[in-house]
Amino acid sequence: MRLDGNTMAAEVRAEVRSEVAALKSCGIAPGLAVILVGDDPASRVYVNHKQKDCAEVGIYSEEFALPADTAEDELLALVESLNNRGDISGILCQAPLPAPLDFGAVVAAVSPAKDVDAFNAFNVGHIMLGDYTFLPCTPAGIMEMLRRADIPVAGRHAVVVGRSHIVGKPMAMMLLHANATVTICHSKTKNLPELCRQADILVAAVGRAGLITADMVRPGAVIIDVGMNRGADGKLHGDVDFGAVEPIASAITPVPGGVGPMTRAMLLKNTVTAAKRQNGIAV
């Protein structure tokens, strides 16, 4: 079974659109500020997609496109001004930032109440505790895909390949909160194929095209491919050898059209959540 991220994301956007309409009827208009520094082509594509998504569901979006040589104090001043704006519910700074800008400093400057990426240390800590307001968009999108596909998590062995702050670590915590038994693998892990073969749910999030091969997958496993790698053919490829693994897996996400659309959809949900909380509405 292919887990169709495009279809699921469309369902999420329809739900968000209804929530936004209900908020607007009460005089509340969710707003998202997107900061883009420099002219990275991939970042421009991502930002354009996010703006299109916002327009579709009725969320006000405002872009701040800054030159690559923007000074860090100028960028931080922009973030602070957005923290103080009542019409901005969420703030997103598109990564990567041009050197020598410090992405961590920008994340730390974003108000936790407007941190719709859930990268601020305050929100990361609450994810660890399990009493979070926001979840990072990619892991949240993956959990939503599993839920919508009626794939059980509790009691299953989940193996996460990758330990990034953006995907790997929060993904492991969310699976743990859902009562999976979790193994985290990374570049120093010994016997990676053996560990992967133990997985009921295998999440590949390392950014190496074709890393997960058929011999690393247990028959019937659920395969979640987070990788987005541009190949020599100019096409996007995942971390999983899709053609070889799909016949073995019980469910698998394609690349593109799998996790990516759901990541963007969860950003919309986080923005609506931020608007509700900032206006004293229970979430």
N, C-alpha and C positions, 0 to 999 in steps of 0.2 A: 504494500500500500504506500503510495506517495502522499506525504503530508503537504497539501497544497497551501502554501503560505499566502498566496494571492487571494484565494477564496476566503480563508479565515480572516485575513486582514480587512477585506471588504466588509465582512460581518461585524468586526470590531468597529470600523469607521461608522457603519450605520448606527450602532449602539451609541457611539460617542456623539454623533450628529443629533440624536434625540436628546441626550443629556445637555448638550450645548443649547439647544432650542429651549429646553426647560429652564436653564439658568438665565437665558436672555429674557424670558418671560418674567423673571423676577428682577430684572435690571442688572444682571451680572454677565459680563462679556469676557470670557477667558481670552488671554493674550499671551503669545509666545514671542520672545525676543531671541533672534539667532545672530550670533556674532561670527563673522567669517574674516579671518586675517590672511592676507596673501592671495595667491591665485592658483592654488592646487586644483587641478582639473577634477579629481575625484571628489574633493570637498565641495566644489561648486555643484556637481551633479547631486550629491546628497542633500545639500541645502535646497536646491530647486525642488527635489522630491518632497521635502518636508513642507515647503511653502505650499505646494500643490495639495498636499494632504490637509493642511490647515484650512485652505480655502474650501475644500470639499465638505468639511464637517462644520464650518462656520466659526472657527477659531481665528481671532485677529492675529496676524503675524507681522513682525517688523524685522527687517534685516539691517544689520550694521556691518557693511563691507569695509574693511580697513586695509591700508597698504601693508605690504610685508615688512616694511621698516618701522612699523608702529612701535613706539616706546612702551615698555611694560607698565610704567606708571599711568600712561594714557589709557591703556587697555583696562587697567584696574579701576581707573576713575569712571570709565564707561559702565563697568559692571556695578559699581556702587550707585551710579545714577539710576540704573535699571532696578536695583534692589529697592529703591525708594519710589518707584513709579507704581501708582495704584492700578493702572491699566495693563500692567505686565504681570501675568500670573507665573510664568516660567521663563528661565534664562538658560540658553544652550550656547556653549562656545564650541564650535566645530574643531575637532582635532584632525590632523596634527597642526600645531602652531609653528610658524617659521622660527628658526633659531635666531637669537638666544632666548626667546620668550619661554617662560616657565608655565606649562599647562597646569601643573599642580598648584601654583600660586593663584591662577585664575579660578580654579575649582574651589579653592579655599575661600576666595573672596565672594563667591555666589552665596546668597542667603540660603540656608538649608530649606526654608519654606518655598523657595523658588527653584531649587535644585532638581529639575525634572529629569536629569540624567542619573541622579542618585550617586554622584561621585564624591560629594563633600564628605569629609570624615565623620561629621555628625550623623549623616544618613547611613553611611557604611556601618557605623557602630550599631545603629538600630537594626540593620539587616542581620548582623551577627546575633543580636538579642532576640530577633523574631517579632519585634513590635514596630515594624517599619511603616512609614508613610509612603515613601517612593521606593520602587525597585529599579535597578538598571534595566534599560529597555530590552536588550537582547536576551538576558536570562528570563525576564518576565514574559517576553514573547514566546520563548520556548516552553515555559510552564503552561502558558495559555494554549499553545498548540497541543500539548499532551492532554490537557483537560478537554478541549473540544473534540479530540479524536478518541476520547474515552480510553486512553492508555493509562493504566494504573501505575502509580509510583511507589506507594507505600509497600514496604517489605521487599522491594526489588533492589538489585545491586546496580548502582549507577557508577560508571567510570567516566570521569571528566579529563580529557587530554588537553592540558593548558591551564595556566595559573595566573592569567592576567587579572588586574584589578577590575577591568571592564566586563569580562565574561567568566573566566575560569573560576575565580574565587567566589564571586556572588552566586554563580550557577551551582557550585557545590553546596553552598549554604542553603539555597532555596530547595534543592533536592533533599537535603538533610531535614529541613523544616517540614517537608512533605513525607517524612518517614522512610526515605530510601536509605540504604547503606551505601556510603559514598567513598570512592577511591579517587584521589587526584593524582594524575600523572603529568610529567613535565620532561624537560630536556635531559635531566639527570636520572630519570627513572630507568631501572634495570628491568629487563624482561617485559618491555612494553607490549609486544604481541600477546604474551601469555595473560597479562592483566586485562587487556582489551577483550580477549576471548571469554573472560568471566562475566562480562557486562550483560545485564538485561537491557539497560539503557546506556548507550555510548554517545557521549557528546565530544565532538572533535572541534577544538578551537585554538589552533596553533598557527595557522597561516602558512602551511606547507602543503602545496597541491599534491593530492594523491597519497598522503601519508598513510591513511588507513586503507589497507588492502583486504581482499576477500579472506585471506588466511588469518586475519586478526579479528574476525567477526564470528560470533557464535550464531548458528542458525536460529532464526526467530527473534534476534535482538532488534531493538528499536535504535535507529541511527539518526542522530541529529548533527548535521554538518553546518558549522558556523563559518567555515573558511570562505574567503572571497579573494581568490588569487587570479591575477590577470596573466594568462598564458601567452606563449609565443604566438599563438594563433589569434591573439587579441580578444579571446573569449574569457568569461569568468569560469573558474574551476574551484571546486571545494577542496577540503582537506581529505575527502573520502573518494576512493576510486568508484564512482557512482555505478558505472556500467557493470563492474564485477560484483559489487556488494548488494545492489538492489535485489537480485534473485534470492539472496540468502536472508535478507532482513524481513521482519514482519511489517516494518514501517520505516520510511526513510524520507528525509527532506532533500529536495533537489537544490542545486545551485546553478543559476539564480532561481528565484520563485519559491524559496522555502522560508528560512529564518529572516531574511532581509526585510520583506514586507511587514512581518509581524513586529520587528524592532521599531519600525516607524509608527506602526499603529499604537504601540504601547507608549510612545512619546506623547501622542494625543491624549491617551487616558491619563497619563501623569499630569499633563497640563490642566485637564479638567479637575483632577483631584486637588491640584494646587489652588485653583480658583475657588473650589468649594471650601477648603480649609481656611483660606484667607478671608472668607466671608461668613465663617462660623457655621457652615453647613456640614452635618455629619456625613462621613464617607463610609 
